[in-house]
Amino acid sequence: MKVKDRFTVKIERMAFGGEGVGRVDNFVVFIPFATPEDELEIEITQRKKNFARGKILNIINSSPLRVKPLCNYYESCGGCCYQHINYEQQLEIKKRQVAEAFVKIGRISAPPVAAMVASSASYHYRGKAQCHRITSSDGVKLGFLDISGGKIVDIKRCEIMEETINEKIGRLRENAFSRNEKDARLNIWSDLPNEQEVKKGQIRRVVKGKEFLVSADGFFQNNLFLTETMVDEVCRMAFTGKLNTVVDVYCGCGFFSIFLAPFASEVVGIELNPRAVQFAQINAAKENIRNIKFISGNAESELLKLKYLTLSKALDLLIFDPPRIGCSESVLKAIVGLQPQKLIYISCNPVTQARDVKFLIESGYKLSVLLPLDMFPQTQHIEVIALLELE
């Protein structure tokens, strides 16, 4: 097998990352925009020692799971990879991928993966976009990275964005031409009633009747239809009667801290970004919550301080929602050193989460449940809430 060779393949399943898996003489080939049960004519585009990649030349027999993508830029823009697969099947694919990650990387023979929680809207659900604006010899481009990650796809609208974001993209496009705007990476937030830019650099979001201010370049849960469900599930896992101390690591604007505070004697939020901590303090004060302390600092060092300065009450729960790269071993050791009775680990990357959970299990914790939520329909991304309990 070599580059440019052509073959007929049957797609067996979807790999983590969104490519279809086929075989040529038992040699694995990954094929973007394929669907399980497709029969395809493909051309090899890349050959490695243990696998190859190909592209679709012709769909010989289309899978019954295949649907027409809604987006005009699909297969060019790199934002989505599952629009061609019906939504129910997307949920099944993602649930299986979570289980596979915890089997292969977490070394858990039968991971306790619950049914995937679907988003009530599989399109127009995102409350924030990160666009690129560049000027080239072809003029101004405003859009997202292409599937190669090296070019910008110029778009007029994105079908997974809430509609007010598309309206803002249109206005930005007009301004870029008329004002000769500079190249930039732009954060564009939805502009719904009570959820909008309240003044420059500050965005207001409302979840379950609670108002949160967040920096315009900061993080907030992106799915406008599933965030409340995420809060409900975290609180359900956390609540086993009155909690003593709760520690919320990577707490951002205080999102989970504020929802957990009514169940606890005290909450400690840890966040590296000092501006996010300022917003967290404002958000807690607006809700008249007085049992939260927010700390600006490195996760590992602040966790070690908590251990040696001694918390005033028993640590019942530690919740953490780290970046996609997961936690360093030193942070995990610091978490284990505090011996919280429960851990709630929220992640948008099941691979690094499985790696970290393996360490926690080896350190004396039992994995009770993995709850996947489809916070990112049409894309390869998966959010998972893991509950671990001290054995």
DAZITA-V937981 format. One record per residue. N is the residue number from 0. RES is the residue in three letters. NEAR is the number of other ideal C-beta (glycine too) atoms within 8 Angstrom. Layout:
# DAZITA-V937981
N;RES;NEAR
N;RES;NEAR
This chain:
# DAZITA-V937981
0;MET;9
1;LYS;6
2;VAL;7
3;LYS;6
4;ASP;8
5;ARG;8
6;PHE;11
7;THR;7
8;VAL;13
9;LYS;8
10;ILE;16
11;GLU;7
12;ARG;9
13;MET;11
14;ALA;9
15;PHE;9
16;GLY;6
17;GLY;10
18;GLU;12
19;GLY;15
20;VAL;13
21;GLY;15
22;ARG;10
23;VAL;10
24;ASP;5
25;ASN;4
26;PHE;9
27;VAL;9
28;VAL;16
29;PHE;12
30;ILE;17
31;PRO;12
32;PHE;8
33;ALA;13
34;THR;12
35;PRO;14
36;GLU;9
37;ASP;14
38;GLU;10
39;LEU;16
40;GLU;9
41;ILE;15
42;GLU;9
43;ILE;16
44;THR;7
45;GLN;7
46;ARG;7
47;LYS;6
48;LYS;3
49;ASN;4
50;PHE;9
51;ALA;13
52;ARG;11
53;GLY;14
54;LYS;9
55;ILE;12
56;LEU;8
57;ASN;6
58;ILE;9
59;ILE;7
60;ASN;6
61;SER;7
62;SER;10
63;PRO;5
64;LEU;10
65;ARG;11
66;VAL;8
67;LYS;4
68;PRO;9
69;LEU;7
70;CYS;11
71;ASN;3
72;TYR;8
73;TYR;11
74;GLU;7
75;SER;7
76;CYS;16
77;GLY;9
78;GLY;8
79;CYS;11
80;CYS;11
81;TYR;12
82;GLN;12
83;HIS;10
84;ILE;14
85;ASN;8
86;TYR;9
87;GLU;6
88;GLN;10
89;GLN;14
90;LEU;11
91;GLU;9
92;ILE;13
93;LYS;12
94;LYS;12
95;ARG;9
96;GLN;12
97;VAL;15
98;ALA;10
99;GLU;9
100;ALA;14
101;PHE;15
102;VAL;11
103;LYS;8
104;ILE;10
105;GLY;14
106;ARG;7
107;ILE;12
108;SER;4
109;ALA;4
110;PRO;11
111;PRO;8
112;VAL;9
113;ALA;8
114;ALA;4
115;MET;11
116;VAL;10
117;ALA;8
118;SER;11
119;SER;5
120;ALA;9
121;SER;9
122;TYR;9
123;HIS;9
124;TYR;14
125;ARG;14
126;GLY;14
127;LYS;11
128;ALA;11
129;GLN;9
130;CYS;12
131;HIS;14
132;ARG;15
133;ILE;8
134;THR;8
135;SER;6
136;SER;3
137;ASP;4
138;GLY;7
139;VAL;10
140;LYS;13
141;LEU;12
142;GLY;11
143;PHE;13
144;LEU;11
145;ASP;12
146;ILE;8
147;SER;6
148;GLY;6
149;GLY;5
150;LYS;6
151;ILE;10
152;VAL;13
153;ASP;6
154;ILE;11
155;LYS;6
156;ARG;8
157;CYS;14
158;GLU;10
159;ILE;13
160;MET;13
161;GLU;12
162;GLU;7
163;THR;9
164;ILE;17
165;ASN;12
166;GLU;9
167;LYS;10
168;ILE;17
169;GLY;10
170;ARG;8
171;LEU;14
172;ARG;11
173;GLU;8
174;ASN;9
175;ALA;12
176;PHE;8
177;SER;6
178;ARG;6
179;ASN;4
180;GLU;9
181;LYS;5
182;ASP;6
183;ALA;7
184;ARG;7
185;LEU;10
186;ASN;9
187;ILE;11
188;TRP;12
189;SER;12
190;ASP;10
191;LEU;10
192;PRO;4
193;ASN;7
194;GLU;12
195;GLN;10
196;GLU;10
197;VAL;7
198;LYS;5
199;LYS;5
200;GLY;6
201;GLN;11
202;ILE;14
203;ARG;13
204;ARG;10
205;VAL;9
206;VAL;11
207;LYS;6
208;GLY;4
209;LYS;10
210;GLU;9
211;PHE;15
212;LEU;11
213;VAL;15
214;SER;11
215;ALA;11
216;ASP;5
217;GLY;13
218;PHE;6
219;PHE;13
220;GLN;8
221;ASN;9
222;ASN;12
223;LEU;12
224;PHE;8
225;LEU;14
226;THR;10
227;GLU;8
228;THR;9
229;MET;14
230;VAL;12
231;ASP;8
232;GLU;12
233;VAL;15
234;CYS;11
235;ARG;7
236;MET;11
237;ALA;14
238;PHE;8
239;THR;5
240;GLY;4
241;LYS;6
242;LEU;14
243;ASN;10
244;THR;16
245;VAL;18
246;VAL;17
247;ASP;16
248;VAL;14
249;TYR;12
250;CYS;15
251;GLY;14
252;CYS;15
253;GLY;17
254;PHE;12
255;PHE;12
256;SER;16
257;ILE;14
258;PHE;12
259;LEU;17
260;ALA;13
261;PRO;6
262;PHE;10
263;ALA;15
264;SER;8
265;GLU;13
266;VAL;14
267;VAL;14
268;GLY;15
269;ILE;14
270;GLU;13
271;LEU;7
272;ASN;9
273;PRO;6
274;ARG;8
275;ALA;15
276;VAL;13
277;GLN;8
278;PHE;15
279;ALA;17
280;GLN;10
281;ILE;9
282;ASN;15
283;ALA;14
284;ALA;8
285;LYS;7
286;GLU;8
287;ASN;5
288;ILE;10
289;ARG;4
290;ASN;8
291;ILE;15
292;LYS;7
293;PHE;15
294;ILE;10
295;SER;8
296;GLY;8
297;ASN;6
298;ALA;15
299;GLU;10
300;SER;8
301;GLU;11
302;LEU;16
303;LEU;10
304;LYS;8
305;LEU;11
306;LYS;10
307;TYR;6
308;LEU;6
309;THR;5
310;LEU;12
311;SER;5
312;LYS;8
313;ALA;7
314;LEU;14
315;ASP;11
316;LEU;16
317;LEU;14
318;ILE;16
319;PHE;14
320;ASP;10
321;PRO;11
322;PRO;5
323;ARG;7
324;ILE;6
325;GLY;11
326;CYS;11
327;SER;6
328;GLU;7
329;SER;7
330;VAL;13
331;LEU;13
332;LYS;8
333;ALA;13
334;ILE;15
335;VAL;11
336;GLY;9
337;LEU;13
338;GLN;7
339;PRO;12
340;GLN;9
341;LYS;14
342;LEU;15
343;ILE;15
344;TYR;14
345;ILE;12
346;SER;14
347;CYS;9
348;ASN;9
349;PRO;14
350;VAL;9
351;THR;12
352;GLN;14
353;ALA;14
354;ARG;11
355;ASP;12
356;VAL;15
357;LYS;12
358;PHE;10
359;LEU;15
360;ILE;12
361;GLU;6
362;SER;8
363;GLY;6
364;TYR;12
365;LYS;8
366;LEU;15
367;SER;7
368;VAL;10
369;LEU;13
370;LEU;11
371;PRO;15
372;LEU;13
373;ASP;15
374;MET;13
375;PHE;12
376;PRO;13
377;GLN;12
378;THR;11
379;GLN;9
380;HIS;7
381;ILE;13
382;GLU;13
383;VAL;14
384;ILE;15
385;ALA;15
386;LEU;12
387;LEU;15
388;GLU;10
389;LEU;10
390;GLU;5
